[in-house]
Amino acid sequence: MLRYTIYDTPFMRTATYWIGVAWLKAFGWRVEGDPPALKKYVLLAVPHSSNWDFVFTLAITFATRNRIYWMGKKEMFSPGLSLFYRWLGGIPVDRARAHGIATQLIRTLREEEAFIITIPPEGTRKEVTEWKKGFYLIARGANVPIVLGYLDYARKCGGYGPVVEVNGDIDADLERIKEFYMDKRGRYQASTDTFQNAADT
């Protein structure tokens, strides 16, 4: 699965750092926390309510010199954009065959020396009442921790929160994870309201 990406070129690593810093400064955003000193983990992306989430996530990734892979629906990877998105670390996903990609990610996390996969547990920008649990099952299956990445549009900040070691008690672990996100605000309040409901389920 791993392939040549934007992070593999020394010049681009430097360029993207300054691009990320400049983007965040231009919009008045700041980064909170540093990427954990771990080579492999599942990085949550919460909340997920707007296309802008992807842009700010990349900016924070660039500004912190982190290296992530991310998943996007296969329709995004059109012939004209596929190579570009893959270069940015994108992995096309056929939602009708989600089980296959989960198995592949578990195998990659087990086999690769370094691999960080970013997953939005809401699964969609639309309003949801319950998180998808694939991120947890992937982390559990690969025996890697979950890092609580976030954006907060109310405070114009984003970054890296606690590292959660999954213990197999999915209900207890999800409760801890969702509690962290209770005060984080998405770009659209409607989605935030739904997120609050999802966190109570």
Secondary structure as UniProt FT lines:
FT   HELIX           6..8
FT   HELIX           10..26
FT   TURN            27..28
FT   STRAND          30..32
FT   STRAND          40..46
FT   HELIX           52..63
FT   TURN            64..65
FT   STRAND          69..73
FT   HELIX           74..76
FT   TURN            79..81
FT   HELIX           82..87
FT   TURN            88..89
FT   STRAND          90..93
FT   HELIX           95..97
FT   HELIX           98..111
FT   STRAND          115..119
FT   TURN            121..122
FT   HELIX           134..142
FT   STRAND          146..152
FT   TURN            153..156
FT   STRAND          157..164
FT   HELIX           170..180
FT   TURN            181..183
FT   HELIX           189..200
//
